[in-house]
């Protein structure tokens, strides 16, 4: 086609558009005619341009890159993308805030989503984590309630500190994550200057069928940098897209951000004897007990060509696994295995995994057919059921998830371990005095708007149990006394 033909404006069906400036009307004044199909198409498509924003992680930034293996871990996992030193796998990463809406500021105090999609030869593998190694809750049944407290009050439609601290004060397992969130680490300077974590416990299985429990750690090569609350608030007012802009500009300038990936490895039998439940996502494993082992290096070197197609429509799920990587009994992870994929089917559509940003680079052979926006050949004339005698794809037993023993009575039951204070207290005691001062100031500022003293006192009691100095300083900042019974 000539250059002029290439620039010919058409409808979405390819028909040439004769006038894109004026609606078709009955006479000069109108009214407008329904037969102006180009106008109808433009308005109808415009009404549908925005898919529903994510309930959580609504605002994000993304980039393409690659992962290169730098250490031999084949004795731990048979995952093909980790099979040899020097092997490179393309990937896509999406960073995000958690609680804010699509138009919220980047520099709010909030955990950051850290989601990585590896396009491996065995299918897509997603690590869907955060920039913190723990989370606020440890059972998925509490997740909707937790997120409701982070969103808007159903009456005022305003953010509600009463709900936030009421929930946290009634959920002491949140204390570890709250301490991290209110510390310097609560507001990263940029998306490039923060670590990432898989947070959950996963299982690696090698070619012989032997397994280990693992945790993922992405360590930034740029160094960790954070913002004070005052600086973050100033930036939020001047440039609410500061993190998004920084990531894009760095990559565009050739300053490619990179992270080293490490894992902690725990023998399977240790899970039964460790000092707390290793599947509890509100806890970290001591690196003295299970040191970091290098796996590889992640580099982001290419910006998206289209934000909507590649960042907004990107879908991640911890259930996107490859042979050699299995899940653990982590109760929060178990719920996410369903919830994430289900959210994508609602938000983007049943065929979200066929979109270019989500589509596997490896061959896909499944019996899933039809559904809204099925835009490929839909399997053509091939058989759409299994088992069949027409040569359709079949399962391969060697790729089954690794087995692990389970026992017990089917009932609603929590974790056996209820020490929610030791690790939060250890974290407080690791901080220098200036960082403690900022932590206390951040918590006091966040709790002052809470209208009920009983909520404040209940939360102060948790801080005190973590470390008496910690609780006392919060109480003093709020003008309250530490409760007699803590």
C-alpha positions as CSV (number, residue, x, y, z in Angstrom):
1,X,0.0,0.0,0.0
2,X,1.2,3.6,-0.7
3,X,1.8,6.0,2.2
4,X,-1.5,7.7,1.5
5,X,-3.3,4.4,1.7
6,X,-1.6,3.5,4.9
7,X,-2.9,6.7,6.5
8,X,-6.5,6.2,5.3
9,X,-8.8,6.5,8.3
10,X,-11.2,3.6,8.5
11,X,-13.8,2.1,10.8
12,X,-12.8,-0.8,12.9
13,X,-14.2,-3.0,10.1
14,X,-11.8,-1.4,7.6
15,X,-14.4,0.8,5.7
16,X,-13.0,4.2,4.7
17,X,-14.3,7.2,6.8
18,X,-15.5,10.1,4.8
19,X,-15.9,12.7,7.6
20,X,-14.4,12.4,11.1
21,X,-15.2,16.1,12.0
22,X,-19.0,16.3,11.7
23,X,-21.8,14.0,12.7
24,X,-24.4,13.1,10.1
25,X,-27.5,15.2,10.9
26,X,-30.9,15.9,9.5
27,X,-30.2,19.4,8.2
28,X,-27.5,21.7,9.5
29,X,-28.9,21.9,13.0
30,X,-29.9,18.3,13.3
31,X,-30.9,16.2,15.2
32,X,-28.2,13.6,14.7
33,X,-29.0,10.5,12.7
34,X,-28.7,7.0,14.2
35,X,-27.5,5.9,10.8
36,X,-24.1,7.6,11.3
37,X,-22.5,4.2,12.0
38,X,-19.1,5.7,12.4
39,X,-20.3,8.0,15.2
40,X,-22.1,5.1,16.9
41,X,-19.0,3.0,16.7
42,X,-16.8,5.7,18.1
43,X,-19.1,6.5,21.0
44,X,-19.8,2.8,21.8
45,X,-16.1,1.9,21.8
46,X,-15.2,5.0,23.9
47,X,-17.8,3.9,26.5
48,X,-15.9,0.5,26.7
49,X,-12.3,1.7,26.6
50,X,-11.7,1.1,30.2
51,X,-11.7,-2.3,31.6
52,X,-12.7,-2.3,35.3
53,X,-9.6,-1.3,37.3
54,X,-8.0,-3.9,39.6
55,X,-9.6,-4.1,43.0
56,X,-6.0,-4.0,44.4
57,X,-2.8,-3.1,42.6
58,X,-4.8,-0.8,40.3
59,X,-2.0,1.7,39.5
60,X,1.1,0.2,38.1
61,X,4.1,0.5,35.8
62,X,5.7,-2.2,33.7
63,X,8.7,-3.1,31.6
64,X,10.1,-6.0,29.6
65,X,13.4,-7.6,30.3
66,X,15.2,-10.9,30.7
67,X,16.3,-13.3,33.5
68,X,19.8,-14.9,33.3
69,X,20.7,-17.9,35.4
70,X,24.0,-17.3,37.3
71,X,24.2,-20.3,39.6
72,X,23.5,-24.0,39.1
73,X,20.3,-24.9,41.1
74,X,19.4,-28.1,39.2
75,X,19.9,-30.2,42.3
76,X,16.9,-28.3,43.8
77,X,14.5,-27.9,40.8
78,X,13.9,-29.3,37.3
79,X,12.4,-26.1,36.0
80,X,13.7,-25.7,32.5
81,X,14.3,-22.0,32.6
82,X,16.7,-22.6,35.5
83,X,18.4,-25.6,33.9
84,X,21.9,-24.1,33.1
85,X,24.1,-21.2,34.0
86,X,23.9,-18.5,31.3
87,X,20.4,-19.4,30.2
88,X,18.2,-16.3,29.4
89,X,14.4,-16.1,29.6
90,X,12.3,-13.2,28.5
91,X,10.0,-11.7,31.1
92,X,7.6,-8.8,31.9
93,X,7.4,-7.1,35.3
94,X,4.6,-5.0,36.7
95,X,5.1,-2.8,39.8
96,X,2.2,-1.3,41.6
97,X,0.7,0.3,44.7
98,X,-1.8,-1.9,46.5
99,X,-4.6,0.1,48.0
100,X,-4.9,3.2,45.7
101,X,-7.1,3.6,42.7
102,X,-5.8,4.0,39.2
103,X,-5.4,7.7,39.5
104,X,-3.8,7.7,42.9
105,X,-0.3,9.1,43.7
106,X,2.7,6.9,43.3
107,X,4.4,8.0,46.5
108,X,1.8,7.0,49.0
109,X,2.7,4.9,52.0
110,X,1.7,1.5,50.8
111,X,3.3,-1.9,49.9
112,X,4.3,-2.2,46.3
113,X,3.3,-5.1,44.1
114,X,6.3,-6.9,42.5
115,X,5.0,-9.3,39.8
116,X,7.2,-11.1,37.4
117,X,6.1,-13.1,34.4
118,X,8.7,-15.5,32.9
119,X,8.0,-16.6,29.3
120,X,9.6,-20.1,29.7
121,X,9.7,-22.9,27.2
122,X,7.4,-24.9,29.5
123,X,4.7,-22.1,29.7
124,X,4.5,-18.9,31.7
125,X,5.7,-18.8,35.3
126,X,4.5,-16.0,37.5
127,X,6.0,-14.8,40.8
128,X,3.4,-12.5,42.2
129,X,4.9,-10.8,45.2
130,X,5.4,-7.5,47.0
131,X,8.4,-5.4,48.1
132,X,7.9,-6.8,51.6
133,X,8.7,-10.4,52.7
134,X,5.5,-10.7,54.8
135,X,1.9,-9.7,54.6
136,X,-0.8,-8.3,56.9
137,X,-2.9,-11.5,57.1
138,X,-2.2,-15.2,56.8
139,X,-5.5,-16.7,55.7
140,X,-7.2,-15.7,52.4
141,X,-10.6,-15.7,54.0
142,X,-9.7,-12.4,55.7
143,X,-8.5,-10.7,52.5
144,X,-11.7,-9.1,51.3
145,X,-12.3,-7.6,54.8
146,X,-8.7,-6.3,54.9
147,X,-9.0,-4.7,51.5
148,X,-12.3,-3.1,52.4
149,X,-10.5,-1.3,55.3
150,X,-8.0,0.1,52.8
151,X,-10.6,1.4,50.4
152,X,-13.3,4.0,50.9
153,X,-15.9,4.2,53.7
154,X,-19.3,3.1,52.3
155,X,-21.0,6.2,53.6
156,X,-18.5,9.0,53.3
157,X,-16.6,7.6,50.3
158,X,-13.4,8.8,52.1
159,X,-10.4,6.8,53.3
160,X,-11.1,5.6,56.8
161,X,-8.3,5.4,59.4
162,X,-10.9,4.1,61.9
163,X,-11.5,1.0,59.8
164,X,-7.7,0.6,59.1
165,X,-6.6,0.6,62.7
166,X,-9.7,-1.2,64.0
167,X,-9.0,-4.1,61.7
168,X,-5.2,-4.1,62.4
169,X,-5.8,-3.9,66.2
170,X,-8.1,-6.9,66.0
171,X,-5.7,-8.8,63.7
172,X,-2.4,-8.9,65.6
173,X,-0.8,-11.0,62.9
174,X,-0.6,-7.7,60.9
175,X,1.9,-6.2,63.3
176,X,5.0,-7.3,61.5
177,X,3.9,-5.9,58.1
178,X,2.5,-2.7,59.8
179,X,5.9,-2.1,61.3
180,X,7.5,-2.4,57.9
181,X,4.9,-0.3,56.2
182,X,5.3,2.5,58.8
183,X,9.1,2.4,58.6
184,X,11.3,4.1,56.1
185,X,10.7,1.2,53.7
186,X,7.0,2.2,53.5
187,X,7.7,4.7,50.7
188,X,10.4,3.6,48.2
189,X,12.2,6.4,46.4
190,X,11.6,4.8,43.1
191,X,10.5,1.4,41.8
192,X,14.1,0.7,40.9
193,X,15.4,1.2,44.5
194,X,13.4,-1.5,46.3
195,X,13.7,-5.2,46.9
196,X,11.1,-7.7,45.8
197,X,9.9,-10.9,47.4
198,X,7.7,-13.9,46.5
199,X,6.6,-13.6,50.2
200,X,5.0,-17.0,50.2
201,X,6.7,-20.4,50.7
202,X,6.9,-22.4,47.5
203,X,8.2,-25.9,46.7
204,X,11.0,-26.8,44.3
205,X,11.2,-30.3,43.0
206,X,14.2,-31.7,41.1
207,X,14.4,-34.3,38.3
208,X,14.6,-37.2,40.9
209,X,11.4,-36.0,42.6
210,X,13.1,-34.7,45.7
211,X,11.7,-31.4,47.0
212,X,12.6,-28.4,49.2
213,X,10.7,-25.5,50.5
214,X,11.9,-22.1,49.1
215,X,11.3,-18.4,49.4
216,X,12.2,-15.8,46.7
217,X,14.2,-12.6,47.3
218,X,14.9,-10.1,44.5
219,X,17.7,-7.8,45.7
220,X,18.0,-4.5,43.8
221,X,21.4,-3.7,42.3
222,X,20.5,0.0,42.5
223,X,20.5,0.0,46.3
224,X,17.6,0.6,48.6
225,X,16.4,4.2,48.8
226,X,13.3,5.6,50.5
227,X,11.4,8.8,50.8
228,X,10.4,10.6,54.0
229,X,6.7,11.3,54.5
230,X,7.2,15.0,53.9
231,X,9.1,14.6,50.7
232,X,6.7,11.9,49.5
233,X,3.7,14.2,50.1
234,X,5.4,17.0,48.2
235,X,6.1,14.8,45.2
236,X,2.5,13.4,45.3
237,X,1.2,17.0,44.9
238,X,3.7,17.9,42.2
239,X,4.0,14.7,40.2
240,X,1.6,11.9,41.2
241,X,3.1,9.7,38.5
242,X,6.7,10.1,39.8
243,X,7.5,6.4,40.0
244,X,6.0,5.5,36.7
245,X,7.9,8.3,35.0
246,X,11.2,7.4,36.7
247,X,11.1,3.8,35.6
248,X,10.2,4.7,32.0
249,X,12.8,7.4,31.7
250,X,15.6,5.3,33.2
251,X,15.0,2.5,30.7
252,X,14.5,4.9,27.8
253,X,18.0,6.4,28.7
254,X,19.6,3.0,28.8
255,X,20.0,2.9,32.6
256,X,18.5,-0.6,32.9
257,X,17.5,-1.5,36.4
258,X,18.5,-5.0,37.6
259,X,17.9,-7.3,40.5
260,X,19.7,-10.4,41.8
261,X,17.4,-13.3,42.6
262,X,18.1,-15.4,45.6
263,X,16.3,-18.2,47.3
264,X,16.2,-19.5,50.9
265,X,16.0,-23.3,50.9
266,X,14.5,-25.3,53.7
267,X,14.5,-29.1,53.8
268,X,11.0,-30.5,53.7
269,X,11.3,-32.2,57.2
270,X,12.3,-28.9,58.8
271,X,8.8,-27.6,58.3
272,X,7.6,-29.9,61.1
273,X,10.2,-28.7,63.7
274,X,11.0,-25.0,62.9
275,X,10.2,-22.6,65.7
276,X,7.2,-21.2,63.9
277,X,5.1,-22.4,60.9
278,X,7.2,-21.8,57.8
279,X,4.0,-21.5,55.7
280,X,2.8,-18.5,57.7
281,X,3.2,-15.5,55.4
282,X,3.3,-13.0,58.3
283,X,6.7,-14.5,59.2
284,X,10.2,-14.4,57.7
285,X,12.7,-17.3,57.8
286,X,15.9,-16.4,59.6
287,X,18.8,-16.0,57.0
288,X,21.1,-17.4,59.7
289,X,19.1,-20.6,59.6
290,X,18.5,-20.6,55.8
291,X,21.1,-18.4,54.0
292,X,20.4,-16.8,50.7
293,X,21.5,-18.8,47.6
294,X,22.0,-16.9,44.4
295,X,19.9,-18.0,41.4
296,X,20.2,-15.4,38.7
297,X,19.8,-11.8,37.6
298,X,16.8,-9.9,36.3
299,X,17.3,-6.9,34.0
300,X,14.6,-4.6,32.6
301,X,15.7,-3.2,29.3
302,X,12.6,-2.3,27.2
303,X,9.6,-0.1,27.8
304,X,6.1,-1.1,26.7
305,X,4.9,0.2,23.3
306,X,1.4,0.6,24.6
307,X,0.5,1.0,28.3
308,X,-3.0,-0.4,28.0
309,X,-2.1,-3.5,25.9
310,X,1.0,-4.4,28.0
311,X,0.6,-3.0,31.5
312,X,-3.2,-2.7,32.1
313,X,-4.1,-6.0,30.4
314,X,-1.2,-7.9,31.9
315,X,-2.5,-10.6,34.2
316,X,-0.5,-12.5,36.8
317,X,-1.4,-15.4,39.0
318,X,0.6,-17.5,41.5
319,X,-1.2,-20.4,40.0
320,X,0.8,-20.0,36.7
321,X,3.4,-22.7,37.5
322,X,5.9,-24.7,35.5
323,X,7.3,-28.2,36.2
324,X,9.7,-28.1,39.1
325,X,7.8,-25.4,40.9
326,X,5.0,-26.3,43.2
327,X,2.9,-24.6,45.9
328,X,2.9,-25.0,49.7
329,X,0.1,-25.3,52.2
330,X,0.4,-21.5,52.9
331,X,-3.3,-20.6,53.5
332,X,-2.9,-17.2,51.9
333,X,-1.3,-18.6,48.8
334,X,-3.9,-21.3,48.5
335,X,-6.7,-18.7,48.3
336,X,-4.7,-16.6,45.8
337,X,-4.4,-19.6,43.5
338,X,-8.1,-19.2,42.8
339,X,-8.7,-15.5,43.4
340,X,-6.1,-14.0,40.9
341,X,-7.1,-16.0,37.9
342,X,-10.8,-15.5,38.7
343,X,-10.3,-11.7,38.9
344,X,-8.7,-11.7,35.5
345,X,-11.5,-13.7,34.0
346,X,-13.9,-11.1,35.3
347,X,-11.8,-8.0,34.6
348,X,-10.2,-8.7,31.3
349,X,-12.2,-11.7,30.1
350,X,-12.2,-15.5,29.9
351,X,-9.5,-15.4,27.2
352,X,-7.2,-13.0,28.9
353,X,-4.4,-15.5,28.6
354,X,-4.5,-15.3,24.8
355,X,-3.6,-11.6,24.8
356,X,-0.1,-10.9,23.5
357,X,1.3,-9.7,26.8
358,X,-0.1,-12.8,28.6
359,X,0.3,-15.4,25.9
360,X,2.8,-18.1,26.5
361,X,5.8,-18.2,24.1
362,X,5.7,-22.0,24.2
363,X,3.1,-24.1,22.3
364,X,-0.3,-24.1,24.0
365,X,-2.5,-27.2,23.6
366,X,-5.7,-27.1,25.6
367,X,-9.3,-27.9,25.2
368,X,-10.6,-24.5,26.4
369,X,-12.8,-23.0,23.7
370,X,-15.1,-20.1,23.0
371,X,-15.8,-17.3,25.5
372,X,-16.0,-13.6,24.9
373,X,-13.3,-12.1,22.7
374,X,-11.8,-15.4,21.5
375,X,-9.7,-13.8,18.7
376,X,-7.6,-16.7,17.4
377,X,-8.7,-19.7,15.5
378,X,-10.5,-21.1,18.6
379,X,-9.0,-24.5,18.0
380,X,-10.3,-24.8,14.5
381,X,-11.8,-28.1,13.7
382,X,-9.8,-30.0,16.2
383,X,-11.5,-32.1,18.9
384,X,-12.6,-30.2,22.0
385,X,-12.8,-32.9,24.6
386,X,-10.4,-35.4,26.3
387,X,-9.9,-38.3,26.4
388,X,-10.4,-38.8,22.7
389,X,-9.3,-41.1,19.9
390,X,-8.5,-38.4,17.4
391,X,-4.9,-37.6,18.4
392,X,-5.6,-34.7,20.7
393,X,-3.1,-33.6,23.4
394,X,-2.8,-35.8,26.5
395,X,-1.4,-35.4,29.9
396,X,2.2,-36.3,30.8
397,X,2.4,-37.9,34.3
398,X,5.9,-36.8,34.9
399,X,4.7,-33.2,35.0
400,X,2.3,-33.7,37.9
401,X,2.8,-31.5,40.9
402,X,5.0,-33.1,43.5
403,X,3.0,-34.9,46.2
404,X,3.3,-34.0,49.9
405,X,1.5,-35.7,52.8
406,X,-1.6,-34.2,54.4
407,X,-3.5,-35.2,57.5
408,X,-6.1,-34.0,59.9
409,X,-9.8,-33.3,60.3
410,X,-11.6,-31.1,57.8
411,X,-12.6,-28.0,59.8
412,X,-12.1,-24.2,60.0
413,X,-8.8,-24.0,61.9
414,X,-6.1,-21.4,62.2
415,X,-2.3,-21.8,62.4
416,X,-0.9,-23.4,65.5
417,X,1.6,-20.6,66.1
418,X,0.3,-17.3,67.6
419,X,3.5,-15.4,68.3
420,X,2.8,-12.2,66.4
421,X,5.2,-10.1,68.4
422,X,8.8,-11.5,68.3
423,X,9.6,-10.7,64.7
424,X,8.0,-7.2,64.8
425,X,10.0,-6.5,68.0
426,X,13.2,-7.8,66.4
427,X,12.6,-5.5,63.5
428,X,12.1,-2.5,65.8
429,X,15.3,-3.3,67.7
430,X,17.3,-3.6,64.5
431,X,16.5,0.0,63.6
432,X,18.8,2.9,64.6
433,X,17.4,5.6,66.8
434,X,16.7,8.0,63.9
435,X,14.7,5.4,62.0
436,X,12.8,4.5,65.2
437,X,11.9,8.2,65.6
438,X,10.5,8.3,62.0
439,X,8.7,5.0,62.5
440,X,7.0,6.3,65.7
441,X,6.2,9.7,64.0
442,X,4.6,7.9,61.0
443,X,2.5,5.7,63.2
444,X,1.3,8.5,65.4
445,X,0.4,10.6,62.4
446,X,-1.6,7.7,60.9
447,X,-3.4,6.9,64.2
448,X,-4.3,10.5,65.3
449,X,-7.3,10.7,63.0
450,X,-8.8,7.5,64.6
451,X,-11.8,8.7,66.6
452,X,-12.0,6.0,69.2
453,X,-9.5,5.7,72.0
454,X,-10.3,2.0,72.5
455,X,-9.0,1.2,69.0
456,X,-5.8,3.2,69.7
457,X,-5.2,1.5,73.0
458,X,-5.8,-1.9,71.6
459,X,-3.2,-1.3,68.9
460,X,-0.8,0.3,71.4
461,X,-1.0,-3.0,73.3
462,X,0.3,-4.8,70.3
463,X,3.2,-2.4,69.8
464,X,4.1,-2.8,73.5
465,X,4.1,-6.6,73.3
466,X,6.5,-6.4,70.4
467,X,8.8,-4.1,72.5
468,X,7.9,-2.1,75.6
469,X,9.7,1.0,74.3
470,X,7.9,0.7,70.9
471,X,4.5,0.8,72.6
472,X,5.4,3.4,75.1
473,X,6.6,5.8,72.5
474,X,3.5,5.4,70.4
475,X,1.3,6.0,73.5
476,X,3.2,9.1,74.4
477,X,2.9,10.4,70.9
478,X,-0.9,10.0,71.0
479,X,-1.2,11.4,74.5
480,X,-2.4,8.1,76.0
481,X,-1.2,5.6,78.6
482,X,-0.1,2.1,77.8
483,X,-3.0,-0.2,78.9
484,X,-2.5,-1.9,82.2
485,X,-3.2,-5.3,80.7
486,X,-1.0,-5.9,77.7
